[in-house]
Amino acid sequence: MTVAELIEQLKQMPQDVHVYAEGELADKAIFEKSPDGNGGIVRIFKAWDVEFVGRGIEPQESEDKE
């Protein structure tokens, strides 16, 4: 589906409804250029609200010892 096709479909829909992406209420839409500079893709998604952990933390030994 192209952006033009998406816009045409959205014009036919109620304008006050929510957009979901993969079962989650979408809150972000971004355009990613293709590496070769010809075109790209649009992503609609629910942004993560998480913290990434693990950087700078020494690995712990497993409790399962054989």
VEXNURO-187777 format. One record per residue (C-alpha): residue number from 1; residue in three letters; x, y, z. Coordinates in pm, whole numbers. Each point is the difference from the previous one (the first is absolute). Layout:
BEGIN
{k = NUM, r = ALA, xx = X, yy = Y, zz = Z}
...
% end
This chain:
BEGIN
{k = 1, r = MET, xx = 0, yy = 0, zz = 0}
{k = 2, r = THR, xx = 129, yy = 346, zz = -82}
{k = 3, r = VAL, xx = -54, yy = 315, zz = 205}
{k = 4, r = ALA, xx = -238, yy = 129, zz = -269}
{k = 5, r = GLU, xx = -207, yy = -320, zz = 27}
{k = 6, r = LEU, xx = -1, yy = 27, zz = 380}
{k = 7, r = ILE, xx = -115, yy = 362, zz = -13}
{k = 8, r = GLU, xx = -285, yy = -90, zz = -235}
{k = 9, r = GLN, xx = -116, yy = -276, zz = 232}
{k = 10, r = LEU, xx = 27, yy = 224, zz = 306}
{k = 11, r = LYS, xx = -211, yy = 270, zz = -169}
{k = 12, r = GLN, xx = -287, yy = -249, zz = -9}
{k = 13, r = MET, xx = 21, yy = -76, zz = 373}
{k = 14, r = PRO, xx = -133, yy = 189, zz = 301}
{k = 15, r = GLN, xx = 263, yy = 256, zz = 100}
{k = 16, r = ASP, xx = -46, yy = -39, zz = 376}
{k = 17, r = VAL, xx = 90, yy = -370, zz = 38}
{k = 18, r = HIS, xx = 325, yy = -139, zz = 140}
{k = 19, r = VAL, xx = 279, yy = -159, zz = -203}
{k = 20, r = TYR, xx = 144, yy = -332, zz = 117}
{k = 21, r = ALA, xx = 314, yy = -174, zz = -120}
{k = 22, r = GLU, xx = 55, yy = -366, zz = 83}
{k = 23, r = GLY, xx = -260, yy = 10, zz = 276}
{k = 24, r = GLU, xx = 135, yy = 311, zz = 172}
{k = 25, r = LEU, xx = -131, yy = 355, zz = -13}
{k = 26, r = ALA, xx = 237, yy = 170, zz = -245}
{k = 27, r = ASP, xx = 168, yy = 321, zz = 108}
{k = 28, r = LYS, xx = 283, yy = 38, zz = -251}
{k = 29, r = ALA, xx = 29, yy = 19, zz = -377}
{k = 30, r = ILE, xx = 341, yy = 41, zz = -159}
{k = 31, r = PHE, xx = 148, yy = 4, zz = -348}
{k = 32, r = GLU, xx = 322, yy = -194, zz = -56}
{k = 33, r = LYS, xx = 201, yy = 76, zz = -313}
{k = 34, r = SER, xx = 138, yy = -300, zz = -182}
{k = 35, r = PRO, xx = 381, yy = -31, zz = 12}
{k = 36, r = ASP, xx = 28, yy = 59, zz = -375}
{k = 37, r = GLY, xx = -200, yy = 323, zz = 24}
{k = 38, r = ASN, xx = -282, yy = -126, zz = -223}
{k = 39, r = GLY, xx = -320, yy = 6, zz = 199}
{k = 40, r = GLY, xx = -45, yy = -146, zz = 344}
{k = 41, r = ILE, xx = -266, yy = -132, zz = 234}
{k = 42, r = VAL, xx = -251, yy = 137, zz = 249}
{k = 43, r = ARG, xx = -26, yy = -172, zz = 337}
{k = 44, r = ILE, xx = -300, yy = 42, zz = 231}
{k = 45, r = PHE, xx = 58, yy = -145, zz = 344}
{k = 46, r = LYS, xx = -36, yy = 16, zz = 375}
{k = 47, r = ALA, xx = 322, yy = 137, zz = 145}
{k = 48, r = TRP, xx = 158, yy = -194, zz = 282}
{k = 49, r = ASP, xx = -1, yy = 154, zz = 345}
{k = 50, r = VAL, xx = 284, yy = -206, zz = 147}
{k = 51, r = GLU, xx = 349, yy = 45, zz = 130}
{k = 52, r = PHE, xx = 282, yy = -198, zz = -151}
{k = 53, r = VAL, xx = 223, yy = -160, zz = 258}
{k = 54, r = GLY, xx = 322, yy = -194, zz = -18}
{k = 55, r = ARG, xx = 255, yy = 245, zz = -134}
{k = 56, r = GLY, xx = 296, yy = 26, zz = 231}
{k = 57, r = ILE, xx = -128, yy = -280, zz = 223}
{k = 58, r = GLU, xx = 224, yy = -300, zz = 48}
{k = 59, r = PRO, xx = -163, yy = -331, zz = -96}
{k = 60, r = GLN, xx = -113, yy = -202, zz = 299}
{k = 61, r = GLU, xx = 84, yy = -366, zz = 32}
{k = 62, r = SER, xx = -286, yy = -237, zz = -57}
{k = 63, r = GLU, xx = -148, yy = -159, zz = 313}
{k = 64, r = ASP, xx = -29, yy = -328, zz = -191}
{k = 65, r = LYS, xx = 335, yy = -170, zz = 55}
{k = 66, r = GLU, xx = 57, yy = -349, zz = -125}
% end
